[in-house]
Amino acid sequence: MKQKELITIIAGLLIVLSGLLIFLVIAILDNNQETTTSTEYTYTKAICTEDNFCQDYVIICDGQEMLDKTPIDGATAQFPKTWNDPRSLEAINSFCLRN
């Protein structure tokens, strides 16, 4: 291969690589400019019946609105009838009230 052909191939590769680099930089900068306004979050919570049977749930909220409540398999507890839930009534009865 002649030296002139080798220089042409290397120059072509450099041009292609430069184009890819510019594309990646623009894509990264554009991605960083996106703002997130989502207020969606997920947490777990035990919900208990009057008989002190408690089941853990995955709670999905958007702001103060509950989107979904799904029980977690195997995450249950049966407490004695004399057991009192140590959480406040607000904590027991509220969903999606993130501070």
Residue pairs with C-beta under 8 A, 6 or more apart in sequence:
38 62
39 62
39 63
40 60
40 61
40 62
40 67
41 60
41 61
41 98
42 58
42 59
42 60
42 61
43 58
43 59
43 61
44 56
44 57
44 58
44 59
44 72
45 56
45 57
45 59
45 95
46 54
46 55
46 56
46 57
46 77
47 54
47 55
47 56
47 57
48 54
48 55
48 79
48 85
48 92
51 81
52 78
52 79
52 80
52 81
52 83
53 76
53 77
53 78
53 79
54 76
54 77
54 78
54 79
55 71
55 72
55 75
55 76
56 71
56 72
56 75
56 76
57 69
57 70
57 71
57 72
58 68
58 69
58 70
58 72
59 66
59 68
59 69
59 95
59 96
60 66
60 67
60 68
60 69
60 70
61 67
61 95
61 96
61 98
62 96
63 96
64 96
64 97
64 98
65 96
66 95
66 96
69 95
85 92
90 97
